[in-house]
């Protein structure tokens, strides 16, 4: 295939996929949907919980990777 033919084929596939896709609803029901709460508040709470989990993971990595007290410093290199 020449470069021009490949370009036409790729353009055709992209156009076909664009017209074949259906729009998603703006508000999907599910476990993360809380009635009466604004989407901004839900996003802030979810982001805060994700930050908390990341801090816990970092703290656990720091605790488990620190050198033990009974091992001399020269062995840890």
PDB file of N, CA, C and O in Angstrom:
ATOM      1  N   UNK A   1       0.841  -1.178   0.000  1.00  0.00           N
ATOM      2  CA  UNK A   1       0.000   0.000   0.000  1.00  0.00           C
ATOM      3  C   UNK A   1       0.886   1.242   0.000  1.00  0.00           C
ATOM      4  O   UNK A   1       1.915   1.304   0.672  1.00  0.00           O
ATOM      5  N   UNK A   2       0.458   2.195  -0.756  1.00  0.00           N
ATOM      6  CA  UNK A   2       1.220   3.438  -0.762  1.00  0.00           C
ATOM      7  C   UNK A   2       0.800   4.280   0.426  1.00  0.00           C
ATOM      8  O   UNK A   2      -0.186   4.000   1.107  1.00  0.00           O
ATOM      9  N   UNK A   3       1.571   5.302   0.646  1.00  0.00           N
ATOM     10  CA  UNK A   3       1.305   6.178   1.789  1.00  0.00           C
ATOM     11  C   UNK A   3      -0.038   6.898   1.649  1.00  0.00           C
ATOM     12  O   UNK A   3      -0.739   7.088   2.644  1.00  0.00           O
ATOM     13  N   UNK A   4      -0.401   7.294   0.446  1.00  0.00           N
ATOM     14  CA  UNK A   4      -1.667   8.000   0.216  1.00  0.00           C
ATOM     15  C   UNK A   4      -2.858   7.087   0.470  1.00  0.00           C
ATOM     16  O   UNK A   4      -3.857   7.510   1.051  1.00  0.00           O
ATOM     17  N   UNK A   5      -2.752   5.836   0.035  1.00  0.00           N
ATOM     18  CA  UNK A   5      -3.847   4.892   0.242  1.00  0.00           C
ATOM     19  C   UNK A   5      -3.988   4.584   1.732  1.00  0.00           C
ATOM     20  O   UNK A   5      -5.104   4.503   2.246  1.00  0.00           O
ATOM     21  N   UNK A   6      -2.882   4.415   2.414  1.00  0.00           N
ATOM     22  CA  UNK A   6      -2.932   4.150   3.853  1.00  0.00           C
ATOM     23  C   UNK A   6      -3.549   5.332   4.596  1.00  0.00           C
ATOM     24  O   UNK A   6      -4.306   5.138   5.547  1.00  0.00           O
ATOM     25  N   UNK A   7      -3.239   6.527   4.180  1.00  0.00           N
ATOM     26  CA  UNK A   7      -3.804   7.718   4.815  1.00  0.00           C
ATOM     27  C   UNK A   7      -5.314   7.779   4.613  1.00  0.00           C
ATOM     28  O   UNK A   7      -6.048   8.133   5.536  1.00  0.00           O
ATOM     29  N   UNK A   8      -5.784   7.439   3.417  1.00  0.00           N
ATOM     30  CA  UNK A   8      -7.226   7.439   3.138  1.00  0.00           C
ATOM     31  C   UNK A   8      -7.921   6.365   3.960  1.00  0.00           C
ATOM     32  O   UNK A   8      -9.017   6.595   4.470  1.00  0.00           O
ATOM     33  N   UNK A   9      -7.306   5.203   4.096  1.00  0.00           N
ATOM     34  CA  UNK A   9      -7.906   4.114   4.869  1.00  0.00           C
ATOM     35  C   UNK A   9      -8.009   4.503   6.341  1.00  0.00           C
ATOM     36  O   UNK A   9      -9.051   4.296   6.962  1.00  0.00           O
ATOM     37  N   UNK A  10      -6.946   5.060   6.901  1.00  0.00           N
ATOM     38  CA  UNK A  10      -6.959   5.470   8.306  1.00  0.00           C
ATOM     39  C   UNK A  10      -7.998   6.563   8.524  1.00  0.00           C
ATOM     40  O   UNK A  10      -8.727   6.528   9.515  1.00  0.00           O
ATOM     41  N   UNK A  11      -8.078   7.530   7.617  1.00  0.00           N
ATOM     42  CA  UNK A  11      -9.074   8.591   7.735  1.00  0.00           C
ATOM     43  C   UNK A  11     -10.482   8.016   7.674  1.00  0.00           C
ATOM     44  O   UNK A  11     -11.360   8.440   8.426  1.00  0.00           O
ATOM     45  N   UNK A  12     -10.698   7.065   6.793  1.00  0.00           N
ATOM     46  CA  UNK A  12     -12.014   6.435   6.695  1.00  0.00           C
ATOM     47  C   UNK A  12     -12.396   5.683   7.957  1.00  0.00           C
ATOM     48  O   UNK A  12     -13.546   5.740   8.394  1.00  0.00           O
ATOM     49  N   UNK A  13     -11.441   4.981   8.543  1.00  0.00           N
ATOM     50  CA  UNK A  13     -11.716   4.249   9.790  1.00  0.00           C
ATOM     51  C   UNK A  13     -12.034   5.221  10.921  1.00  0.00           C
ATOM     52  O   UNK A  13     -12.956   4.980  11.701  1.00  0.00           O
ATOM     53  N   UNK A  14     -11.285   6.313  11.018  1.00  0.00           N
ATOM     54  CA  UNK A  14     -11.531   7.299  12.075  1.00  0.00           C
ATOM     55  C   UNK A  14     -12.910   7.928  11.910  1.00  0.00           C
ATOM     56  O   UNK A  14     -13.633   8.092  12.893  1.00  0.00           O
ATOM     57  N   UNK A  15     -13.279   8.280  10.693  1.00  0.00           N
ATOM     58  CA  UNK A  15     -14.601   8.875  10.440  1.00  0.00           C
ATOM     59  C   UNK A  15     -15.701   7.871  10.759  1.00  0.00           C
ATOM     60  O   UNK A  15     -16.711   8.244  11.355  1.00  0.00           O
ATOM     61  N   UNK A  16     -15.532   6.617  10.379  1.00  0.00           N
ATOM     62  CA  UNK A  16     -16.537   5.591  10.666  1.00  0.00           C
ATOM     63  C   UNK A  16     -16.706   5.380  12.162  1.00  0.00           C
ATOM     64  O   UNK A  16     -17.829   5.250  12.648  1.00  0.00           O
ATOM     65  N   UNK A  17     -15.604   5.346  12.893  1.00  0.00           N
ATOM     66  CA  UNK A  17     -15.694   5.177  14.349  1.00  0.00           C
ATOM     67  C   UNK A  17     -16.318   6.388  15.017  1.00  0.00           C
ATOM     68  O   UNK A  17     -17.015   6.250  16.023  1.00  0.00           O
ATOM     69  N   UNK A  18     -16.080   7.564  14.475  1.00  0.00           N
ATOM     70  CA  UNK A  18     -16.665   8.776  15.047  1.00  0.00           C
ATOM     71  C   UNK A  18     -18.182   8.761  14.899  1.00  0.00           C
ATOM     72  O   UNK A  18     -18.900   9.111  15.836  1.00  0.00           O
ATOM     73  N   UNK A  19     -18.673   8.361  13.733  1.00  0.00           N
ATOM     74  CA  UNK A  19     -20.113   8.333  13.525  1.00  0.00           C
ATOM     75  C   UNK A  19     -20.774   7.129  14.184  1.00  0.00           C
ATOM     76  O   UNK A  19     -21.970   7.175  14.472  1.00  0.00           O
ATOM     77  N   UNK A  20     -20.036   6.061  14.429  1.00  0.00           N
ATOM     78  CA  UNK A  20     -20.598   4.863  15.039  1.00  0.00           C
ATOM     79  C   UNK A  20     -20.722   4.978  16.555  1.00  0.00           C
ATOM     80  O   UNK A  20     -21.515   4.262  17.167  1.00  0.00           O
ATOM     81  N   UNK A  21     -19.957   5.858  17.155  1.00  0.00           N
ATOM     82  CA  UNK A  21     -19.994   5.959  18.612  1.00  0.00           C
ATOM     83  C   UNK A  21     -21.265   6.665  19.064  1.00  0.00           C
ATOM     84  O   UNK A  21     -21.807   7.522  18.366  1.00  0.00           O
ATOM     85  N   UNK A  22     -21.717   6.288  20.233  1.00  0.00           N
ATOM     86  CA  UNK A  22     -22.916   6.913  20.789  1.00  0.00           C
ATOM     87  C   UNK A  22     -22.515   7.794  21.956  1.00  0.00           C
ATOM     88  O   UNK A  22     -21.568   7.476  22.676  1.00  0.00           O
ATOM     89  N   UNK A  23     -23.218   8.892  22.153  1.00  0.00           N
ATOM     90  CA  UNK A  23     -22.867   9.768  23.268  1.00  0.00           C
ATOM     91  C   UNK A  23     -23.216   9.130  24.616  1.00  0.00           C
ATOM     92  O   UNK A  23     -24.234   8.451  24.748  1.00  0.00           O
ATOM     93  N   UNK A  24     -22.378   9.354  25.586  1.00  0.00           N
ATOM     94  CA  UNK A  24     -22.617   8.820  26.930  1.00  0.00           C
ATOM     95  C   UNK A  24     -23.501   9.782  27.714  1.00  0.00           C
ATOM     96  O   UNK A  24     -23.498  10.987  27.464  1.00  0.00           O
ATOM     97  N   UNK A  25     -24.240   9.252  28.641  1.00  0.00           N
ATOM     98  CA  UNK A  25     -25.054  10.096  29.491  1.00  0.00           C
ATOM     99  C   UNK A  25     -24.172  10.898  30.433  1.00  0.00           C
ATOM    100  O   UNK A  25     -23.070  10.467  30.774  1.00  0.00           O
ATOM    101  N   UNK A  26     -24.642  12.045  30.849  1.00  0.00           N
ATOM    102  CA  UNK A  26     -23.827  12.915  31.685  1.00  0.00           C
ATOM    103  C   UNK A  26     -23.739  12.419  33.121  1.00  0.00           C
ATOM    104  O   UNK A  26     -22.766  12.711  33.816  1.00  0.00           O
ATOM    105  N   UNK A  27     -24.733  11.679  33.568  1.00  0.00           N
ATOM    106  CA  UNK A  27     -24.752  11.233  34.954  1.00  0.00           C
ATOM    107  C   UNK A  27     -25.024   9.738  34.986  1.00  0.00           C
ATOM    108  O   UNK A  27     -26.169   9.306  34.856  1.00  0.00           O
ATOM    109  N   UNK A  28     -23.974   8.955  35.160  1.00  0.00           N
ATOM    110  CA  UNK A  28     -24.124   7.513  35.201  1.00  0.00           C
ATOM    111  C   UNK A  28     -24.496   7.074  36.607  1.00  0.00           C
ATOM    112  O   UNK A  28     -23.843   7.477  37.570  1.00  0.00           O
ATOM    113  N   UNK A  29     -25.518   6.269  36.742  1.00  0.00           N
ATOM    114  CA  UNK A  29     -25.831   5.751  38.076  1.00  0.00           C
ATOM    115  C   UNK A  29     -24.790   4.717  38.485  1.00  0.00           C
ATOM    116  O   UNK A  29     -24.219   4.024  37.643  1.00  0.00           O
ATOM    117  N   UNK A  30     -24.561   4.626  39.744  1.00  0.00           N
ATOM    118  CA  UNK A  30     -23.593   3.645  40.217  1.00  0.00           C
ATOM    119  C   UNK A  30     -23.234   3.886  41.662  1.00  0.00           C
ATOM    120  O   UNK A  30     -23.886   4.657  42.366  1.00  0.00           O
ATOM    121  N   UNK A  31     -22.191   3.217  42.087  1.00  0.00           N
ATOM    122  CA  UNK A  31     -21.802   3.279  43.496  1.00  0.00           C
ATOM    123  C   UNK A  31     -21.252   4.647  43.892  1.00  0.00           C
ATOM    124  O   UNK A  31     -21.335   5.027  45.059  1.00  0.00           O
ATOM    125  N   UNK A  32     -20.689   5.396  42.933  1.00  0.00           N
ATOM    126  CA  UNK A  32     -20.092   6.680  43.276  1.00  0.00           C
ATOM    127  C   UNK A  32     -21.096   7.826  43.243  1.00  0.00           C
ATOM    128  O   UNK A  32     -20.746   8.955  43.586  1.00  0.00           O
ATOM    129  N   UNK A  33     -22.316   7.566  42.846  1.00  0.00           N
ATOM    130  CA  UNK A  33     -23.328   8.617  42.788  1.00  0.00           C
ATOM    131  C   UNK A  33     -23.999   8.727  44.141  1.00  0.00           C
ATOM    132  O   UNK A  33     -24.506   7.741  44.677  1.00  0.00           O
ATOM    133  N   UNK A  34     -24.000   9.930  44.689  1.00  0.00           N
ATOM    134  CA  UNK A  34     -24.631  10.185  45.981  1.00  0.00           C
ATOM    135  C   UNK A  34     -25.745  11.197  45.756  1.00  0.00           C
ATOM    136  O   UNK A  34     -25.491  12.310  45.297  1.00  0.00           O
ATOM    137  N   UNK A  35     -26.968  10.819  46.073  1.00  0.00           N
ATOM    138  CA  UNK A  35     -28.106  11.706  45.871  1.00  0.00           C
ATOM    139  C   UNK A  35     -27.972  12.943  46.757  1.00  0.00           C
ATOM    140  O   UNK A  35     -27.610  12.837  47.928  1.00  0.00           O
ATOM    141  N   UNK A  36     -28.259  14.094  46.204  1.00  0.00           N
ATOM    142  CA  UNK A  36     -28.252  15.331  46.964  1.00  0.00           C
ATOM    143  C   UNK A  36     -26.885  15.957  47.130  1.00  0.00           C
ATOM    144  O   UNK A  36     -26.780  17.020  47.741  1.00  0.00           O
ATOM    145  N   UNK A  37     -25.839  15.348  46.616  1.00  0.00           N
ATOM    146  CA  UNK A  37     -24.495  15.908  46.759  1.00  0.00           C
ATOM    147  C   UNK A  37     -24.023  16.391  45.389  1.00  0.00           C
ATOM    148  O   UNK A  37     -24.231  15.719  44.379  1.00  0.00           O
ATOM    149  N   UNK A  38     -23.397  17.541  45.366  1.00  0.00           N
ATOM    150  CA  UNK A  38     -22.950  18.089  44.093  1.00  0.00           C
ATOM    151  C   UNK A  38     -21.790  17.272  43.533  1.00  0.00           C
ATOM    152  O   UNK A  38     -21.053  16.646  44.295  1.00  0.00           O
ATOM    153  N   UNK A  39     -21.620  17.270  42.223  1.00  0.00           N
ATOM    154  CA  UNK A  39     -20.500  16.535  41.632  1.00  0.00           C
ATOM    155  C   UNK A  39     -19.148  17.056  42.101  1.00  0.00           C
ATOM    156  O   UNK A  39     -18.192  16.287  42.208  1.00  0.00           O
ATOM    157  N   UNK A  40     -19.057  18.363  42.383  1.00  0.00           N
ATOM    158  CA  UNK A  40     -17.796  18.923  42.871  1.00  0.00           C
ATOM    159  C   UNK A  40     -17.453  18.360  44.246  1.00  0.00           C
ATOM    160  O   UNK A  40     -16.304  17.999  44.498  1.00  0.00           O
ATOM    161  N   UNK A  41     -18.430  18.285  45.126  1.00  0.00           N
ATOM    162  CA  UNK A  41     -18.182  17.743  46.458  1.00  0.00           C
ATOM    163  C   UNK A  41     -17.784  16.268  46.378  1.00  0.00           C
ATOM    164  O   UNK A  41     -16.889  15.822  47.095  1.00  0.00           O
ATOM    165  N   UNK A  42     -18.447  15.525  45.513  1.00  0.00           N
ATOM    166  CA  UNK A  42     -18.095  14.118  45.334  1.00  0.00           C
ATOM    167  C   UNK A  42     -16.669  13.972  44.810  1.00  0.00           C
ATOM    168  O   UNK A  42     -15.925  13.099  45.255  1.00  0.00           O
ATOM    169  N   UNK A  43     -16.291  14.831  43.864  1.00  0.00           N
ATOM    170  CA  UNK A  43     -14.932  14.774  43.320  1.00  0.00           C
ATOM    171  C   UNK A  43     -13.899  15.135  44.374  1.00  0.00           C
ATOM    172  O   UNK A  43     -12.842  14.509  44.442  1.00  0.00           O
ATOM    173  N   UNK A  44     -14.192  16.142  45.201  1.00  0.00           N
ATOM    174  CA  UNK A  44     -13.247  16.527  46.250  1.00  0.00           C
ATOM    175  C   UNK A  44     -13.079  15.434  47.299  1.00  0.00           C
ATOM    176  O   UNK A  44     -11.967  15.187  47.766  1.00  0.00           O
ATOM    177  N   UNK A  45     -14.163  14.787  47.667  1.00  0.00           N
ATOM    178  CA  UNK A  45     -14.086  13.699  48.647  1.00  0.00           C
ATOM    179  C   UNK A  45     -13.302  12.522  48.070  1.00  0.00           C
ATOM    180  O   UNK A  45     -12.449  11.946  48.746  1.00  0.00           O
ATOM    181  N   UNK A  46     -13.594  12.170  46.822  1.00  0.00           N
ATOM    182  CA  UNK A  46     -12.877  11.066  46.181  1.00  0.00           C
ATOM    183  C   UNK A  46     -11.393  11.381  46.038  1.00  0.00           C
ATOM    184  O   UNK A  46     -10.551  10.515  46.277  1.00  0.00           O
ATOM    185  N   UNK A  47     -11.066  12.610  45.650  1.00  0.00           N
ATOM    186  CA  UNK A  47      -9.665  13.010  45.532  1.00  0.00           C
ATOM    187  C   UNK A  47      -8.951  12.999  46.868  1.00  0.00           C
ATOM    188  O   UNK A  47      -7.793  12.588  46.951  1.00  0.00           O
ATOM    189  N   UNK A  48      -9.633  13.452  47.924  1.00  0.00           N
ATOM    190  CA  UNK A  48      -9.044  13.426  49.262  1.00  0.00           C
ATOM    191  C   UNK A  48      -8.773  12.012  49.732  1.00  0.00           C
ATOM    192  O   UNK A  48      -7.736  11.740  50.337  1.00  0.00           O
ATOM    193  N   UNK A  49      -9.706  11.107  49.453  1.00  0.00           N
ATOM    194  CA  UNK A  49      -9.494   9.704  49.842  1.00  0.00           C
ATOM    195  C   UNK A  49      -8.341   9.077  49.049  1.00  0.00           C
ATOM    196  O   UNK A  49      -7.573   8.284  49.591  1.00  0.00           O
ATOM    197  N   UNK A  50      -8.224   9.430  47.781  1.00  0.00           N
ATOM    198  CA  UNK A  50      -7.109   8.907  46.983  1.00  0.00           C
ATOM    199  C   UNK A  50      -5.778   9.429  47.500  1.00  0.00           C
ATOM    200  O   UNK A  50      -4.796   8.687  47.539  1.00  0.00           O
ATOM    201  N   UNK A  51      -5.730  10.703  47.898  1.00  0.00           N
ATOM    202  CA  UNK A  51      -4.512  11.265  48.476  1.00  0.00           C
ATOM    203  C   UNK A  51      -4.160  10.573  49.788  1.00  0.00           C
ATOM    204  O   UNK A  51      -2.990  10.295  50.050  1.00  0.00           O
ATOM    205  N   UNK A  52      -5.161  10.296  50.608  1.00  0.00           N
ATOM    206  CA  UNK A  52      -4.933   9.605  51.872  1.00  0.00           C
ATOM    207  C   UNK A  52      -4.361   8.210  51.642  1.00  0.00           C
ATOM    208  O   UNK A  52      -3.440   7.798  52.346  1.00  0.00           O
ATOM    209  N   UNK A  53      -4.890   7.484  50.675  1.00  0.00           N
ATOM    210  CA  UNK A  53      -4.383   6.149  50.367  1.00  0.00           C
ATOM    211  C   UNK A  53      -2.941   6.235  49.871  1.00  0.00           C
ATOM    212  O   UNK A  53      -2.112   5.401  50.236  1.00  0.00           O
ATOM    213  N   UNK A  54      -2.633   7.239  49.040  1.00  0.00           N
ATOM    214  CA  UNK A  54      -1.263   7.398  48.542  1.00  0.00           C
ATOM    215  C   UNK A  54      -0.299   7.693  49.688  1.00  0.00           C
ATOM    216  O   UNK A  54       0.814   7.165  49.702  1.00  0.00           O
ATOM    217  N   UNK A  55      -0.700   8.517  50.640  1.00  0.00           N
ATOM    218  CA  UNK A  55       0.160   8.809  51.787  1.00  0.00           C
ATOM    219  C   UNK A  55       0.391   7.575  52.648  1.00  0.00           C
ATOM    220  O   UNK A  55       1.491   7.371  53.161  1.00  0.00           O
ATOM    221  N   UNK A  56      -0.629   6.760  52.806  1.00  0.00           N
ATOM    222  CA  UNK A  56      -0.478   5.525  53.574  1.00  0.00           C
ATOM    223  C   UNK A  56       0.483   4.572  52.874  1.00  0.00           C
ATOM    224  O   UNK A  56       1.307   3.932  53.528  1.00  0.00           O
ATOM    225  N   UNK A  57       0.385   4.473  51.551  1.00  0.00           N
ATOM    226  CA  UNK A  57       1.289   3.605  50.798  1.00  0.00           C
ATOM    227  C   UNK A  57       2.729   4.092  50.936  1.00  0.00           C
ATOM    228  O   UNK A  57       3.635   3.283  51.135  1.00  0.00           O
ATOM    229  N   UNK A  58       2.949   5.397  50.833  1.00  0.00           N
ATOM    230  CA  UNK A  58       4.307   5.943  50.976  1.00  0.00           C
ATOM    231  C   UNK A  58       4.836   5.681  52.385  1.00  0.00           C
ATOM    232  O   UNK A  58       6.002   5.320  52.549  1.00  0.00           O
ATOM    233  N   UNK A  59       3.999   5.857  53.392  1.00  0.00           N
ATOM    234  CA  UNK A  59       4.430   5.609  54.771  1.00  0.00           C
ATOM    235  C   UNK A  59       4.803   4.141  54.971  1.00  0.00           C
ATOM    236  O   UNK A  59       5.795   3.840  55.636  1.00  0.00           O
ATOM    237  N   UNK A  60       4.021   3.231  54.405  1.00  0.00           N
ATOM    238  CA  UNK A  60       4.338   1.809  54.530  1.00  0.00           C
ATOM    239  C   UNK A  60       5.637   1.459  53.817  1.00  0.00           C
ATOM    240  O   UNK A  60       6.424   0.656  54.318  1.00  0.00           O
ATOM    241  N   UNK A  61       5.865   2.053  52.658  1.00  0.00           N
ATOM    242  CA  UNK A  61       7.121   1.800  51.941  1.00  0.00           C
ATOM    243  C   UNK A  61       8.302   2.307  52.744  1.00  0.00           C
ATOM    244  O   UNK A  61       9.333   1.638  52.810  1.00  0.00           O
ATOM    245  N   UNK A  62       8.175   3.474  53.354  1.00  0.00           N
ATOM    246  CA  UNK A  62       9.262   4.011  54.171  1.00  0.00           C
ATOM    247  C   UNK A  62       9.535   3.133  55.392  1.00  0.00           C
ATOM    248  O   UNK A  62      10.692   2.929  55.760  1.00  0.00           O
ATOM    249  N   UNK A  63       8.490   2.617  56.016  1.00  0.00           N
ATOM    250  CA  UNK A  63       8.668   1.776  57.199  1.00  0.00           C
ATOM    251  C   UNK A  63       9.313   0.440  56.832  1.00  0.00           C
ATOM    252  O   UNK A  63      10.208  -0.032  57.533  1.00  0.00           O
ATOM    253  N   UNK A  64       8.860  -0.166  55.740  1.00  0.00           N
ATOM    254  CA  UNK A  64       9.368  -1.492  55.382  1.00  0.00           C
ATOM    255  C   UNK A  64      10.747  -1.462  54.730  1.00  0.00           C
ATOM    256  O   UNK A  64      11.417  -2.494  54.689  1.00  0.00           O
ATOM    257  N   UNK A  65      11.187  -0.331  54.226  1.00  0.00           N
ATOM    258  CA  UNK A  65      12.478  -0.286  53.541  1.00  0.00           C
ATOM    259  C   UNK A  65      13.579   0.361  54.373  1.00  0.00           C
ATOM    260  O   UNK A  65      14.715   0.457  53.908  1.00  0.00           O
ATOM    261  N   UNK A  66      13.279   0.801  55.574  1.00  0.00           N
ATOM    262  CA  UNK A  66      14.341   1.394  56.392  1.00  0.00           C
ATOM    263  C   UNK A  66      15.239   0.287  56.941  1.00  0.00           C
ATOM    264  O   UNK A  66      14.782  -0.833  57.169  1.00  0.00           O
ATOM    265  N   UNK A  67      16.513   0.603  57.152  1.00  0.00           N
ATOM    266  CA  UNK A  67      17.423  -0.421  57.678  1.00  0.00           C
ATOM    267  C   UNK A  67      17.085  -0.742  59.133  1.00  0.00           C
ATOM    268  O   UNK A  67      16.642   0.121  59.890  1.00  0.00           O
ATOM    269  N   UNK A  68      17.302  -1.982  59.496  1.00  0.00           N
ATOM    270  CA  UNK A  68      17.012  -2.389  60.868  1.00  0.00           C
ATOM    271  C   UNK A  68      18.087  -1.864  61.818  1.00  0.00           C
ATOM    272  O   UNK A  68      19.197  -1.546  61.393  1.00  0.00           O
ATOM    273  N   UNK A  69      17.755  -1.777  63.091  1.00  0.00           N
ATOM    274  CA  UNK A  69      18.661  -1.211  64.085  1.00  0.00           C
ATOM    275  C   UNK A  69      19.821  -2.153  64.414  1.00  0.00           C
ATOM    276  O   UNK A  69      20.892  -1.684  64.798  1.00  0.00           O
ATOM    277  N   UNK A  70      19.636  -3.454  64.275  1.00  0.00           N
ATOM    278  CA  UNK A  70      20.702  -4.390  64.645  1.00  0.00           C
ATOM    279  C   UNK A  70      21.698  -4.633  63.511  1.00  0.00           C
ATOM    280  O   UNK A  70      22.664  -5.368  63.711  1.00  0.00           O
ATOM    281  N   UNK A  71      21.506  -4.058  62.357  1.00  0.00           N
ATOM    282  CA  UNK A  71      22.429  -4.234  61.247  1.00  0.00           C
ATOM    283  C   UNK A  71      23.318  -2.996  61.126  1.00  0.00           C
ATOM    284  O   UNK A  71      22.807  -1.876  61.119  1.00  0.00           O
ATOM    285  N   UNK A  72      24.616  -3.171  61.033  1.00  0.00           N
ATOM    286  CA  UNK A  72      25.510  -2.008  60.899  1.00  0.00           C
ATOM    287  C   UNK A  72      25.287  -1.290  59.560  1.00  0.00           C
ATOM    288  O   UNK A  72      24.823  -1.893  58.592  1.00  0.00           O
ATOM    289  N   UNK A  73      25.616  -0.024  59.523  1.00  0.00           N
ATOM    290  CA  UNK A  73      25.435   0.795  58.324  1.00  0.00           C
ATOM    291  C   UNK A  73      26.276   0.311  57.151  1.00  0.00           C
ATOM    292  O   UNK A  73      25.869   0.463  55.999  1.00  0.00           O
ATOM    293  N   UNK A  74      27.439  -0.268  57.425  1.00  0.00           N
ATOM    294  CA  UNK A  74      28.341  -0.703  56.341  1.00  0.00           C
ATOM    295  C   UNK A  74      27.735  -1.852  55.536  1.00  0.00           C
ATOM    296  O   UNK A  74      28.076  -2.019  54.364  1.00  0.00           O
ATOM    297  N   UNK A  75      26.842  -2.652  56.138  1.00  0.00           N
ATOM    298  CA  UNK A  75      26.214  -3.772  55.427  1.00  0.00           C
ATOM    299  C   UNK A  75      25.097  -3.322  54.510  1.00  0.00           C
ATOM    300  O   UNK A  75      24.729  -4.056  53.594  1.00  0.00           O
ATOM    301  N   UNK A  76      24.550  -2.145  54.724  1.00  0.00           N
ATOM    302  CA  UNK A  76      23.394  -1.710  53.941  1.00  0.00           C
ATOM    303  C   UNK A  76      23.765  -1.129  52.586  1.00  0.00           C
ATOM    304  O   UNK A  76      22.881  -0.791  51.799  1.00  0.00           O
ATOM    305  N   UNK A  77      25.061  -1.006  52.297  1.00  0.00           N
ATOM    306  CA  UNK A  77      25.490  -0.438  50.999  1.00  0.00           C
ATOM    307  C   UNK A  77      25.550  -1.484  49.942  1.00  0.00           C
ATOM    308  O   UNK A  77      25.890  -1.186  48.797  1.00  0.00           O
TER     309      UNK A  77
END
